Amino acid sequence: MELSKVIIKPLTTEKSVSMNALGKYVFAVDGKANKIEILRAVEQLYGTKPIQCRVLRVPEKSNSRRLKRREYNKAIVTFAKDSKFDPNKL
């Protein structure tokens, strides 16, 4: 898989922004990407070496009006405390 297509976008929710103080950043990623590909893509796009990556699947969700939100994967990437990381670089 191409590394430029692994990371779809950074996610900015209230919970993910509070995790930034701990050096953890959240990204929406391609469903077929594994942890190693995600770590390489983050290193290539942002120029900073991450320490750890955790991946979880967010299931699809529908509401009473039959609108559906698609299923996607979410990656929580941890960086060192002293690293210079700018999540808005994309």
N, C-alpha and C positions, 0 to 999 in steps of 0.2 A: 504494500500500500504506500502511496506517496505521502511523505511526511507533511507536506503542505495541506493535505486534505484531512488529516487526522483530527486536528482541533477545529471545531466549528466556530465557537465564540466563547469569550469569558462570561460567566454567569454572575450577575450582581443582584443578589437578594439580601435581605436583612441578615440572614444567618451567615451567608458567604462573606459579606463585608466584615462581620465581627470576627471571622476566622483569619482575616488578613493580619491582625495584630500578632497572631501565633506563627505567621510565616506560611500559612496555607491558603492556596488560591483554587477556585473552582472553575472548571471549564466544561462546556458541552462538547462531547467527542463523538466520533463516528462509532457506530455500533460494532463494527468488525475489528476495531483497533484493540491491541492488547497493551499491557502496561509498559512493555519495553518500547513499543512504537510511540506511545504517548510521551514517555520520558525523552526520547530522542527528538520528537517534534517540538516539545517545549524548549529544549536546549537549543535547537536550531533557530526557532522563531524569536526567542527572547534573549539568547546569548548568555543564559545563566544556568548552571548545572543544578537540577533538582535532586533532592535526597530520596524522596519516597513518592509513590503514586498509589492511590486507592481508587478503584473503579466500581460504580454501582449502576444498576439499571433502574431508570425511572419509568414505571408502567404508564400505559396510556390511560387517559382519564376522560370521562364524558360527564356532561351535566344534564339537567332536566330538558334542555332544548335540543338534545341530541347532537351537541357540538362536541367534537373530540379533540383532545390534545394528543399528538403523536408520542409514541414511546421513544426515549433516547437514553444514551448513556452519559453519566456524569463522572468526571475525574476530579479527585481532590489531590492536588500536587503540593508537596511540602518542600520548602526551600530553607537554606541555612539562615540563621538570624542575621548574620552580617552581609548577606547577599544583596546586591542592588537589583531589585526586580521591579519593573514597571508594567503592570497588567494592561495598561491602555496603549501599549506599543503597537498592537495589531491595527 
